């Protein structure tokens, strides 16, 4: 009787654990044009890519999608040019892109804590102005489409946005001039308090802008998704294995008692 009750508890626990061990196939580097309508995993985050919006002079064939699970607590992906870098020297040119997706935690637990974004490349030229816009700009934003984000660390609004700029008076992001990279982040929350979530509808956007004098070189835009620590998948596998072993031992002991 005792072994049967123990078995029932173990089955219930395994029922809870097993879904957390199942996830989509790992994401791989792929052409941005082939990503929409697919799902894959980066670390313990599952991404479903639902849409892609590009300006008329932009093309999905110019970019690759590159996943990165180096950081277990911040799985990320980057949008990078297929040829390594994309130079835009055409006067008064604007290339924009928005990749839409849903990201969820494999465990289903509210551990998705915040968003990060960075952009890398260089800008030069650009005509100084006293108004927002103009100049030469590389911009990227990691946007939340259905949850509240606390103000980004740079004080730049509800979602993290960064840019490199030369000339102009571009507003709405944390600017850095010239060549290099810049990044920022924001936490999910409400009423000033951090509130982790389990899934998010998001948008990864990037912008390449030149005026009549500037040149922009786009290297990458990266988007990462912070989480609070949870038990590693390997640890859960060990727990499940131990429980299965316990079930076997109890069954054997019960059988031996029945024989005697």
N, C-alpha and C positions, 0 to 999 in steps of 0.2 A: 504493500500500500504506500509506504513511504517513498520507495523508488519510483512508483507511478506518478506521485505528486511532484517529485523532483523533476521527472521527465517532462511533465506539463510545463513547469516553470522554464526549463531550458528551451523547449520548443517555442514558447512565447518570446523569449529573449532573442533567439535566432531569427524569428520572424521580424523582429525590430531591427536587427543588425544587418541582415542580408541585403535589404534594399540599398543601404549605404555603401555596399561593396560593388554595386552595379552602376556603371556609367557608360556614356557614349564612347566610341572609339577616339583615341587621341587625335587632336588636330595636327595637321602637317602643313608645311609651307606650300602654298598653292596660289594660283592666279586669282586675283580678286574677282574676276569675271565668273569664276566657277563656284563661288562660295555660297551664293544665295540659294536658300531652300535646303541647306545642309545643317547638320548638327554635329558637334564634336566636343571633346573635353580638353581643357588646359589645366593641368593639376587636378584639383577636385572641383573645378567649375565646369559646368556644361553650358555651351553656347549654342543657340539656335539663331541662324542668320536669316533675317526676314526681308530685308530690302536694301537697295543701293540707289542713291540719288546723286547724279553727277551733272555739273554744268554742261552746257552745249559744247564747249570747246575742250572738255575733259573726256577721258576714256578709261574704262576699267582695265583695258589691256596694258595700261602704263604701269600698273601696280601689282605687287605681290602682298599676300597676307602671310605674316610670319609669327607663329606662336612662340611663347617663351615661358616655360615652367621652372626656370632656374630658382626662383624664389617661391617656396611652397606657400608662403603667406601673402603673396602678391602675384598670382599668375597673370600674364599679360599677352598682348599681341601688338604687332606693329604693322603699319602700312608703309611699304617701302617701294621706290621705283624699281621696275624690272631691270633697268640698265645700271643700277647702283646709285645714281643721282639724276635728278630731273632739273634742267636749267630752263628758266623762263625769262627770256630777254625781250619778248614781244611787247611793244609799248601798250600801256593801258589794257593789260590782260588780267583776267580773273578766272582761276580754276578752283572749283569747290567740289567737295565730296562728302557724303554722309552715308555711313554704314550702320544699318539698324539691326538690333539683335536683342535676344533675351538671354540673360545669364542667371544661372541658378546654382545653388550649392548641392553637391551630390548627396549629402546627408539630409538635406531638407531642413537643417537647423538654421536659425537666424544668425549666421556668422559673417555675412557679407557686410563689411564695416565701412568701406569708402572707396572712392575712385581717385586715380592718379592719371596725369597726362603729361607728355613731354613732346617737344618738337626739336628737330636738329636740321641744320643746314646753314645757309648764309644769305644775307641781303646786302645790297650795295646800291649807290645812287639814291634816287628818291628825292622828291621835292618837298622841303619842309612846308607845313601848313599850320594854321592856327585852329583848324577844325578837325573833328573826328573823321578818320578815313584818309585816303590818299597815301602817298608814299609807296614803299615796297615792303611787303609783309609776308611772313610765313606764320600761320596760326593753326592751332589745334585745340579741340575741346572734347572732353569726355562727359557727355550729357546724360542726366537722369531724366527719363520720360514719365515716370509714374511714382517717384518718391521724393521726399524733401531732403535736400542736402544742406548741411551747415555751411556757413560762409567759408570759402576757400582761404587757405592760410595767407594768401597775399591780399585779402580783402576785396577780391575781384568778382563778387557776385555769387550766385547760387551754385554754379557748377564750375569745376576747375577748367581754366582756359589759359593758354600761354601763347606768346608770339615773339618772333624776332622781327624787328622793324628798322627801316632806314628812311628818314624823312617822314612826312605825314604826321598825323595826330591820331593814330589808331587807338581806340579805347575799348574797354571791356576785357582786357587780358593783362597778364603780367609781362611787360615788355623787356626784351633785351636786344640791344643793337648789335649789328655786325654778324660775325660768324660764331658758331658754337651751338649750344643747346640750352634749353630752359625747361623747368618742370614745376608742377604744383599739384595739390591734392585737396580733397574735401571729404567730410564724413557724412554718412547718412544720419539723420536725426530730426528731432522736432523740439520746439520750444527751448532751443539752446543745449539740448542733451543728446549725446550720441545714442542711436538706436539701430543696431544691426538688423539686417533683413535676410531673407532666404532666396529671393529672386528679384530681378530688376529688368525692366525694359529700358534699353539704352541706345545711345547714338554716338558713334565715333566720327567726328567731323574734322576736316582739314581744309585749309585755304591757302592758295598761292596768289599773291596780288602784286602787280607791278603798275607804276604810273608811266609817264612818258619818258622818264630818264633812268629807271631802275632795272636791276637784274636780281632775280631770286633763284637760289639753288636749294631744292628740297631733297633732304636725305632720308628722313623718316618722321613719322608721328607714332608715338607709342601710348598704349592705353592699358593700365593695370587696375586690378580689382582686389583691394585689401580685404583681409579676413581676420577674425579673431581665431586663436588656436583651437583646434578640435583634435580628438584622437586620430593618429595617422591610420591610413587604410591598412598598413601592415600590422599595426597593433590590433585592429579589429579582427583581422584574419586570424591572428594568434589566439584571441579570445574565443572566436568561433570554433577553431580547431580544438582548443582545450575543452570547450563545452561538449563537442562531439565525442571526444575521448572519454569524458565523464559519463556521458550517456552509455557508451559501450561498456564501461567498467560496471556501472550500476546494473545494466541488463545481464551481464555475465554473473555478477554476484547473486542477483535474484534467481537466475536459472539454477545456480549451484545449490541454493537453499531449498528450492523446490524439489530437487533430486534427493536431498537428504531428509 
